[in-house]
């Protein structure tokens, strides 16, 4: 086996829907030889397939911790690339082979990824003009990460637990001199959060407002969203922490909310989260707690290692 372009897959679980998980695994087994599973659930599940390496610690350690354990195990087993997956994502047939070809034909890659859209959102549309494009950020789901780049840039930050894990990691990947390549021929339909699309008339209205004002945040009003206080907490905490950690290299994470700084974050995320929340008191408390804990955080400022090129 030539490990230079052989790819393993890692899946992070948390109380998965077993029917959907089995569909995901069956699809993956056709494309790779080894699947590493890290289960953040409290209760162990039964996965006995010989292609699967199952890991669990019986508690939720966070997505960044799980990703690090998966890639560490893959590295021990000799793999140099790992596709990281969410438990409910099903990748297109042939995508892994497409990644392998890129590894062979391109140099300096740190991550290879597909396009990711959420078909439930009317403004989420796949790009068809360019076959491939170099980008600065991608989500972890269905992304193929170089083990060398992961190790060189300092692995995933386990303090983040969840939310902005991918933003912060991609920033360090790019600063460490690696490229992120998106292959547009492969499109992953990923469901981001619990949402319910509004009527077609309301969807068209908010999409028109979004285009008129050149601000995609307004398009988000085309659906009803379940606002999780826990996710609100981590987002508010981690946006402060990550910007402290990466202060030397500019702002980070605001691109998720179509803004350029903390004031824009307040307008585009913090206030809408409270307004749209089913339990406003819980979300207000989560917002306050996240801000306080982020302000208290004291991360070591990350710097590019001597001899590396600032990409």
N, C-alpha and C positions, 0 to 999 in steps of 0.2 A: 504493500500500500504506500503510495506516495503522499506523505503527510503535508507536503507543501501546498497542495490544493484540495486535500480531503477535508471535508467539513463535518463537524459534529453539530448537534442541535441541543439547546438547553431550554427547558420550560420551567417557569416559575408558577407554582400553584398556590391558591388560597381558597379553600372550600369550593372546589370546582364542580361544575355541572358535569357529571361523569359521562353522559351521552355525548355532549359536545367535546369533551376531552378525548374520548375514544376516537371520534371522527378526526380530530387534530392529529392524534398519534398514528392512526392508519395512513393518513395522507403523508406524514413525515417518513414513515418506515419505507415507503416506496422510493424515497430520495436520499436517505442517509443510512449509515451503518450503526450509528450510536446516538442515543437520545438520553441526555442527562436531565433528570427531573428533581427539582428542589421544592419540597412541599412546606409551605409556611402555615399549613393548617395545624390545629391542635390534635386532630384525630388522623392517624395514619390510614392511608388507602392502599388497596391491593393492586399493585402493578407488577406482574411477574414475567412480562415479556423479556426474552433474552437480549433484545436490543436496548433495553432500558436500564439505566443506572438510577435507582431511586434513593434520594437523600431527604432526611427530615430531622429536625431537632425538637419537634413537638410543640413549637410555638411560632408566632409570627415575628420573624427577625427582620422583615422589610425586604423590598425588592433588590436594593443594592447589595445587601449581604448575600442574598440568594444567588445573584448573578456572579458575584466573586467566587462563591463556592463551586458553582457550575464550571466556570472557566478554569479554576485551579485544577479541578478533577480532569477536565479535558486536556489540559496541558500535561499533567502527569501521564495520561494515556497516549501522548504523542501528537495530539491535534494542534494545528496552528491557526485554525479559524473556527469560530463558533457562531451559529445563528441563534440569537436569543428570541424566545417566543413568549407571548401571553397564552394563558390556558385556553382561551376561546378563539384564537386566531387560526385560520386554515389557509396555508400558503398555496399559491397556484402551482399546478404541476409543471415541472421543468425549471422552476426558479433556482433551485440549488445548483443545477448544472450551469445555468446562466451565470451564477456567482463564480463558479469554478473557472469558467472561461475568462472572466475579468481578472481573477487572481493571476492567471497565466499571462494575460496580454497587457496588464497595466502595472505600473510600478508606484511605490510610495503610498499605497492604499492602507488606511486604518480601519475604514468601515465601508461596506457595500450595502445598499438598501434598496427596497422597491419604493414605488409611490405608495402612499397610504391615504386613503380617503374614508369617509364615513357616509355611506350612501343615504343614510337617514336625514342628512343635512343638505338642504337644497344648494348651498353654496360650495359644497365639497365636490370638486370636479377634477378628474384626472387630466394631466397635461399630455398632449399628443404631438406637440411640435418637435421636441427634441428627444432623441433616442436615449441619451444619457447626459447628465449634468453634474458638475461638482457643486456641492452645497456645504453649508457650515453647520447644519444641525439635522438630526433625524431622531425618531423615537427608537427605543430599544427593540420593540416588537418587529420581528422579521428582519432585523439588521444583522449582518454578518461581520463580526468584529475580529480583527487580527489579535491573536494572543500576545504577540510581541508589542503591538501598540498599546494594548490594555495594560500590560506590565510596565512599559516605559513611562506612561503618563500618570501612573499612580493608582490604577484600578478604579472601581466605582467607589464613591464616597459613601460609606455605610452610615454616617451620621444623618444623611438626608432621609433615609428610610423609604420614602415614597414621594413623588412629585419633584420635578426639576432634576431628577437623577440623570436623565438623558441629556438635558441642556448643559449641565455642568461637566459631564463626561466628554461630550462632543467638543466643548470649548477647549478642554485640555488636550484632546486628540489633535485638534487643529494647531494649537500652539506648540505642540511637540513635533510638528513638521509633517504630519500625516494628512492624507486627503480623505474626504468622504464622497463617495460616488453613488449617485442615485440612478438606477436603471428604470427608465420610464415604461419599458415594455411590460414590466411586472407590476401589478397593482394589487395591494392588499386592502380588502374592505375591513376596516377596524371600527368597532363600536366604542366611541369615547363617551363614557358616562351613561347614566340612565336618563334618556330623554323621550319625549312624546311629541312628534311633529304636530303643529297646529293645522288649522284648515288650509286648504290650497290658497284661498284668497289672502289669508294672513301671511302665509309664507311668501307669496309674490310681493305683498306690500313691503315687508321688512327687507326682502332682497333688493327691491327697488330703492329703498331708503339707503341701504348699505352702499349700493353702486353710486347713488347721487352724491353721497357725502364721502365717498372713497374710504370707508371705514367698515371693515368686516364685522366689528363688534355688534353693529346693529342687526346683522343677519342672524345673530344668535337668538334674537327674540322671535324667530320663526318656529321655535319649538319650546315646549315646557321642559324644564330640567329639574331632576331631583338633586338638591344641593346637600352634599354630605358634610356635616360639621367637621368630621375627622380630616377630610381632604382639604377643607378650608383652612384648618389649623396648620397642616403641613405646608400648604402653598404659601401662606402668610409668613410662616417661620422661615422656610427655606429660601424665599426670594431675598430675604435680608442676609441670611447666612452665606448664600452663594456669592452675593455681591461683595461681601466682606472678604471672602476667601480669594476671589478673582479680581479684586480691586485694581491691581496693577495693570490689568489687561482690558479694562472697560466693562460696561454693564452686561449683565447676563440674565436670561430668563424672561425678559419683558416681551420678547418676540412672540411668546405663547399667547399674549393678550393684546397683540397688535398695538403696542405702545413702546415708548422709548425710555421711560424712567419711572420712578416710584409714584409720582403724581398721576401719571397715566394709568399705572397699575391700580391705584385707588379708584379711579373713574371706571376702568374697564373690567376689573375683577372684584374688588372689595365691595363696592356699593351694590353692583348687580347681584352678587351672591347673597347679600342680606335681603334685598328687595324680592328676589325670586325664591327665597328659602321657605320651606314648609314649616320649619321650626325656627323662627327668627331669633328667639332668645338664645338657643343653642349655637346658632351660627355667629351671632354677635360675640358670644363668649369665646368661641373658637377663634374668631378673628383677633380679639384682644389677646388671648393667650399666645397665639402664634406670633404676634408682633412683639410681645414681651420676651418670649423665649428666643426669638431671632435677635432681638436687641442685646440679650444677655450672652448670646453665643460669642465665642472668641476663637474662631478657626485660625490655624496657621496659614498665612498668606502663601498661596501656591505660586511658584516661579518656574520658568522654563529652566531645565537643568543645563549646566555649563556645557557648551559644545553643540547644543541643539538649536535648530533654526526656528525662529518665531515665524509661523506660517501666516 
